[in-house]
Amino acid sequence: MSSTKWALRLSNVSKAYGRVNALKGFTVDVPVGRFFALFGPSAVGKTTALRTIAGLVRPDSGRVELHDRDVTQAPIAGRDVSMVFQSFALFPHLTVFENLAYPLREQRVASAEIKKRVTDTAAMLKLSHRLERKPSTLSGGEQQRVALGRSLIRRPKILLLDEPLTNLDAKLRHDMRAELKRLHRQFGMTIVYATPDELEALSMGEEIAVMRDGAIVQQGTPDQLYERPINLYVAGKIGSPHMNTFEASIGADGRRLDTPFGALAPGASYQPLTAGDKVVVGVRPSDIRVLANPNEGIPSSVQLLEPLGDVTILSVATAGPTLRVLLPEQQASSIRVGDALAIGLDGSKLHLFRGHDGSAIGR
């Protein structure tokens, strides 16, 4: 029997609003203390999933368990869950102190304890000098910290974050990501973080669930999702720049690939396939090499250079599709638009997907 302690378990949960299926057979298990990311574009059901966990939404079917207790039809109170919304949802007429104190007053906590916890929380979030201010006088980052503090001050077992950094600029988003990770380490609480941002999901989530159409497509660590995407959808969502893909067919020997670049040999770990089968080949930009000998490999021409500091993305035209190549800046510094390059694809780094449904072909 597994010794894993689960903070939350949702089993085959569905929720529809009229003809729209917000959740469809949604199933997920999150261990206690995990920083868990729900990742996917807008309208895939992330917010509905969080609101279902919090008790703000009653599912049409399925089961919701928090810490081994069935709460599917239970009220919000008693779940020991707190949620931070994208809109911050602060009380505009209350000071920062009163916004932070509000959840404790609702719980009838003693005044002395309220003052201590507000003071401690404000210090932790660098808000001590803002306690007498109203939310309208704060910056976006400060408002976000007040919203976060109002949830943390209750010391919930589970913290739900619904795209909390969307309204912040790039620097504040970076700073708040680091702050959230620090708070997670400090408190050890379970965090479920919904985001459409791949960087946030990969940099923050110890485990990530990739969502599509109200359901989870694949769940795993960032490395697992990157190295072994279950289908083309996940492969296209995880990794920046995104995976290159092109169509191919299985050669007569059941091993080699007939591609727009000629024959390629996938890694030996792939199982033999049926000759003539249509497949989609994926290769990460970082797994494409620029060869020293221009007479070897795949002839290409540089169309675009995108310097990103320590790395550069090259878009290169070939006899087939245009490919993206990721190179260290030191290697890319001498390359110019229009240069002819020979590139090599490592067969052991190729990802194969079935042509008819996009599912991954196992290695």
C-alpha positions in Angstrom: 0.0 0.0 0.0 1.3 3.5 -0.9 2.4 5.6 2.0 1.8 8.9 0.1 -0.3 11.4 2.0 -2.6 13.2 -0.3 -3.6 16.8 0.1 -6.3 16.6 -2.5 -7.7 14.0 -4.9 -10.2 14.7 -7.6 -11.7 11.7 -9.3 -13.5 11.9 -12.6 -14.9 15.3 -11.8 -17.2 17.0 -14.4 -18.9 20.4 -14.5 -20.9 21.9 -17.3 -22.4 25.3 -17.8 -25.2 24.8 -20.3 -23.5 23.2 -23.3 -20.0 24.2 -22.2 -18.1 21.4 -20.4 -15.7 23.3 -18.1 -14.4 20.1 -16.5 -14.7 16.7 -18.2 -13.5 13.6 -16.3 -11.0 15.7 -14.4 -8.8 13.5 -12.3 -5.7 14.5 -10.3 -3.8 13.5 -7.1 -1.7 16.1 -5.3 0.6 15.0 -2.4 0.8 17.0 0.8 3.4 19.8 0.6 3.7 19.8 -3.2 3.9 22.9 -5.3 1.6 21.8 -8.1 1.0 23.7 -11.3 -2.2 23.5 -13.5 -1.0 24.6 -16.9 -2.9 25.3 -20.1 -4.3 28.1 -22.2 -7.4 30.2 -21.3 -10.7 28.4 -21.1 -9.3 24.9 -20.5 -10.9 24.6 -17.0 -8.1 25.7 -14.6 -10.2 28.2 -12.7 -13.2 25.9 -12.5 -10.9 23.2 -11.1 -9.6 25.6 -8.4 -13.1 26.8 -7.5 -14.3 23.2 -7.2 -11.4 22.4 -4.8 -12.3 25.5 -2.8 -16.0 24.6 -2.7 -17.1 27.6 -4.7 -18.4 25.2 -7.4 -20.3 22.0 -6.9 -19.4 19.4 -9.5 -22.1 17.7 -11.6 -20.4 14.3 -11.0 -17.2 12.9 -9.6 -15.5 13.0 -6.1 -13.5 15.6 -4.3 -11.3 14.6 -1.4 -9.2 16.9 0.8 -6.8 15.2 3.2 -8.7 11.9 2.8 -12.1 13.5 3.5 -14.9 13.5 1.0 -15.9 17.1 0.6 -17.7 16.8 -2.8 -20.9 18.4 -1.4 -19.4 20.0 1.7 -19.6 23.7 2.3 -16.7 26.1 1.9 -16.2 26.5 5.6 -14.1 23.7 7.2 -12.1 22.8 4.0 -9.0 24.7 5.3 -8.4 26.0 1.8 -7.6 29.6 0.7 -7.7 31.0 -2.8 -6.0 34.0 -4.3 -7.7 35.4 -7.4 -6.2 37.1 -10.5 -8.2 40.3 -9.7 -6.7 40.5 -6.1 -10.3 41.0 -4.7 -9.2 43.5 -2.0 -11.6 45.6 0.0 -10.9 49.1 -1.3 -12.4 50.9 1.7 -10.1 49.0 4.2 -6.5 49.7 5.0 -3.9 47.0 4.3 -3.9 46.2 8.0 -7.7 45.6 7.9 -7.6 43.7 4.7 -5.0 41.3 6.3 -6.9 41.1 9.5 -10.3 40.5 7.9 -10.1 36.6 7.7 -9.0 36.5 11.3 -11.8 38.7 12.5 -14.3 36.4 10.7 -12.8 33.5 12.6 -13.1 35.5 15.9 -9.4 35.4 16.6 -8.4 37.4 19.7 -7.3 41.0 19.0 -3.8 40.5 20.3 -3.2 37.5 18.1 -4.6 39.4 15.1 -2.2 42.2 15.6 0.8 39.8 16.0 -0.1 37.8 12.9 -0.8 40.8 10.7 2.5 42.4 11.8 4.4 39.1 11.2 2.7 38.6 7.8 3.3 42.2 6.7 7.0 41.9 7.6 7.4 38.7 5.7 5.9 40.2 2.6 7.7 43.6 3.0 4.4 45.5 3.6 5.1 46.8 7.1 5.4 50.4 5.8 2.1 50.1 4.0 -0.3 48.9 6.7 -2.2 52.2 7.0 -2.6 52.7 3.2 -5.6 51.8 1.1 -5.3 49.4 -1.8 -5.8 52.1 -4.4 -2.6 53.8 -3.3 -0.5 50.6 -3.7 1.5 49.4 -6.7 0.3 46.2 -8.5 3.0 44.1 -6.8 2.0 45.5 -3.4 -1.6 44.7 -4.0 -0.7 41.2 -5.1 1.3 40.7 -1.8 -1.7 42.0 0.2 -3.9 39.4 -1.5 -1.4 36.7 -0.9 -0.9 37.8 2.7 -4.7 37.7 3.3 -4.7 34.0 2.3 -1.5 33.1 4.1 -2.5 34.7 7.4 -5.2 32.0 7.9 -2.4 29.4 7.6 -4.4 27.1 5.3 -3.4 23.6 4.5 -4.0 24.2 0.8 -3.4 27.5 -1.0 -5.0 27.9 -4.5 -3.5 30.6 -6.8 -5.5 31.5 -9.9 -3.1 33.2 -12.4 -2.0 35.6 -9.6 0.8 37.3 -11.6 -1.0 38.0 -14.8 -1.5 41.7 -14.1 2.1 42.4 -13.1 5.0 43.6 -15.3 7.9 41.3 -16.2 10.2 42.3 -13.3 7.5 42.0 -10.7 6.4 38.6 -12.1 10.0 37.4 -11.7 10.2 38.8 -8.1 6.9 37.3 -7.1 7.8 33.9 -8.5 10.8 33.8 -6.3 8.7 35.1 -3.3 6.1 32.3 -3.8 8.8 29.6 -4.0 10.4 31.0 -0.8 7.0 31.0 1.0 6.3 27.5 -0.1 9.6 26.3 1.4 9.0 28.3 4.6 5.5 27.1 5.3 5.5 23.7 3.5 1.9 24.1 2.6 0.3 22.5 -0.5 0.0 25.0 -3.3 -2.0 24.5 -6.5 -1.0 27.2 -9.0 -3.0 27.8 -12.2 -1.2 29.5 -15.0 -1.3 29.8 -18.8 2.4 30.8 -18.7 4.8 28.0 -19.6 7.8 29.7 -17.8 5.8 30.0 -14.6 4.7 26.3 -14.8 8.2 25.0 -15.4 10.1 27.2 -13.0 7.7 26.9 -10.1 5.8 23.6 -10.3 7.5 20.6 -8.7 4.8 18.7 -10.6 2.7 20.0 -13.6 -0.6 18.9 -15.0 -1.1 19.9 -18.6 -4.8 20.6 -19.3 -6.9 20.6 -22.4 -10.7 20.8 -22.8 -11.5 20.4 -19.1 -9.3 17.4 -18.6 -5.6 16.6 -17.7 -3.6 15.4 -20.7 -0.4 14.5 -18.9 0.9 15.0 -15.3 4.5 14.8 -14.3 7.7 16.6 -13.3 9.0 19.3 -15.6 11.7 16.9 -16.8 9.2 14.1 -17.5 7.0 16.4 -19.6 10.0 17.8 -21.5 11.7 14.5 -22.2 8.7 12.3 -22.7 5.6 14.2 -23.8 2.6 11.9 -24.2 1.4 13.5 -27.4 1.9 16.4 -29.9 -0.2 18.7 -27.7 2.1 18.4 -24.7 5.2 18.5 -26.9 4.0 21.8 -28.3 3.3 23.3 -24.9 6.4 22.3 -23.0 9.8 23.7 -24.0 10.9 27.1 -25.2 11.4 27.6 -28.1 8.9 24.9 -28.9 9.7 21.6 -30.5 10.2 21.4 -34.3 7.9 19.0 -36.0 7.7 17.6 -39.5 5.9 14.8 -41.2 7.6 11.5 -42.2 6.9 7.9 -43.0 8.4 4.6 -41.9 10.8 3.2 -44.4 10.7 -0.3 -46.0 12.9 -1.8 -43.2 10.5 -0.7 -40.5 13.3 1.3 -38.9 14.4 4.3 -40.9 12.4 7.4 -41.5 11.7 8.9 -44.9 11.7 12.6 -44.2 11.9 15.9 -46.2 15.6 15.8 -45.5 16.2 12.3 -46.7 16.5 9.1 -44.6 17.0 9.4 -40.8 17.6 6.7 -38.4 15.8 7.1 -35.0 17.5 5.8 -31.8 17.8 2.1 -31.4 15.4 2.2 -28.4 12.4 2.7 -30.7 10.4 -0.4 -31.4 10.2 -1.4 -35.1 7.2 0.1 -36.9 5.1 -0.8 -39.9 6.6 0.2 -43.2 4.6 3.1 -44.8 3.1 4.3 -41.5 2.8 8.1 -41.3 4.4 9.7 -38.3 5.3 13.1 -37.1 8.9 13.6 -36.0 9.8 16.1 -33.3 13.2 17.5 -32.4 14.0 20.1 -29.8 15.8 23.2 -31.1 18.6 22.5 -28.5 19.1 19.0 -30.0 20.0 20.3 -33.5 23.8 20.7 -34.1 25.6 23.0 -36.5 28.2 20.9 -38.2 31.7 22.0 -38.9 31.9 20.3 -42.4 29.5 22.1 -44.8 29.3 19.0 -46.9 27.8 16.9 -44.2 24.3 17.0 -42.7 21.3 18.9 -43.9 21.9 22.0 -46.0 20.2 25.1 -44.7 20.2 28.9 -44.9 19.8 31.3 -41.9 16.6 33.3 -42.2 16.4 34.9 -38.8 18.5 35.5 -35.7 16.9 36.1 -32.2 19.6 36.9 -29.6 18.4 36.2 -26.1 21.5 37.0 -24.1 23.4 33.8 -23.4 21.6 31.9 -26.2 20.4 32.7 -29.7 17.5 31.2 -31.7 18.2 30.6 -35.4 15.4 30.0 -37.9 16.9 28.1 -40.8 15.3 27.2 -44.2 15.9 23.7 -45.5 14.6 21.7 -48.4 11.7 20.8 -46.1 10.2 22.9 -43.2 11.9 25.8 -41.5 13.6 24.7 -38.3 14.5 26.5 -35.1 18.0 25.9 -33.7 19.1 27.0 -30.2 22.8 27.8 -29.9 25.0 29.2 -27.2 25.7 32.9 -27.9 29.4 32.2 -28.2 28.8 29.8 -31.1 26.1 32.0 -32.7 28.0 35.3 -32.6 29.7 34.7 -35.9 26.6 33.6 -37.8 24.7 36.1 -40.0 21.4 36.1 -41.8 21.9 34.4 -45.2 24.7 32.2 -44.1 24.7 28.6 -45.4 24.9 26.0 -42.6 24.9 22.3 -42.4 22.9 21.0 -39.5 22.6 17.5 -38.0 19.8 15.7 -36.2 20.7 13.2 -33.6 18.5 10.1 -34.0 18.6 9.3 -30.3 17.0 12.7 -29.6 14.1 12.4 -32.0 10.5 12.1 -30.7 8.0 10.1 -32.8 4.3 10.6 -32.8 1.6 8.7 -34.7 0.3 10.5 -37.7 -3.3 9.7 -37.2 -3.8 10.9 -33.6 -0.5 12.6 -32.5 0.1 10.1 -29.6 3.7 9.4 -28.7 5.5 6.3 -30.0 7.3 4.8 -27.0 11.0 4.5 -26.6 
